[in-house]
Amino acid sequence: MKYHHIGIPTHESRDGEVYLEKFKMFASGFETSRFGVEWLRFEPDAPFPDLVKAVPHVAFVVDDLEAAIAGREILIHPNSPSEGVTVAFIVENGAPIEFLQFDEPAKNDSP
């Protein structure tokens, strides 16, 4: 397991944010943060659990997504938000945790 990013929900517009229409959210910061800080601004009807829209999450790259979520409280079931990556969210101690499994190892580089 390797740290990938922290996603921080916000209600404020931020410089450089990009709108992701299919997710009804804006994202910014990840590309420029050497520590993987990503700001997330959600539309009210964004298709995410309230916990993800309100509480920061930490994301980790894993080699085996199914093993990482086995026996855990699943918040978002495994899905592929973009080509080459499968993600899932669990709840750990009341906080959302994201796991990412990349098809190609070169794509999993953290900032």
N, C-alpha and C positions, 0 to 999 in steps of 0.2 A: 504494500500500500504506500502510495506516494502523494504528498500534498499537491493539489492542483490550483485551487483558488478559494476565496471566501466571497460569497454573494451577499451583498447588503441591500435590503429593500430600502427605498427612499420614496418620498412623495414629491421631491423637488427635481426639476429638470437640471441636467448636468451637461457641461460642455462635451461635445463629441459623442453624445448618446446616439445609438442606432435603434430604429424601430424594427422590431421583429413581428411582422403582421400576424403570422400564424399563432404566435404566443400572446399577442396583445400586450406586449411589454417593450420597454426601452432598456438597452444595456449599454454600459460605458465603463471605461477604465481598465478592463482586463488587458487589452492590447498594449497599454502604456505603463502598467504597474509592474514593477519588478518583483512584487510580492503577491501578485495575483488578486488584487482587490478589484472586484467587479460590483458596480452599482446597478441595481435593478429597480425600474419604476414600472409598476403594473397598471394596466387599465382596470377599472372596477370589475369588469366581467372576464378578466384573464382566466384561462382554464387551469388554475393552480390551486392547491389547497390553501386556506387562509394562513396556515402556519408558514408556508413558503413565502407568502406575500408580506408577512409581518415580522418574521424572525430571521436574522442572518443565518446562513448555512455555510458549512465548510465542505469542500469537495476533495475527494481523493481518487486517484487513478488506481484501478485494481486490475489484476490479470484475469480474475474469474468473478464476474459480477454475481452470478448465481450463488457462489460460495459466500461472497461478501454479505449478501442479504438473507441467507438461510437462517431461519429461526428468529429473524428480527421483525419489528413492527414496520411494515411497509407503508410508506406514505404515498409514493408514486411508483407504480410498477414499472419494470424494465420497458424502455421504449427508445427509439432512435430519433432524436430531435434533428439530427443532421447526418449526412452520409459519413460512415466510418466510425461512428461512436454510438454506444448504447449506454443509457443512464438509468439510474433508479435512485429514489430517495427513501431513507428510513428515518425513524424517530429514535433518537438516543437522548435519554435524560431530558425529554421535553423539547429538544432542538432538532431541526431538520439536518440530515447529513446526506450528501450526494456522493454516489459512486459513479465513476465513468470507466468504461472499458473501451479502449480504442482497437480498431481492427488492425491498424499499422502502428508499431511501436514508436515510429518517428513522430506521430501526431500527438503523442501524450506529453510533450515537453511543457513543463510549467514555465512561467515567466522567470 
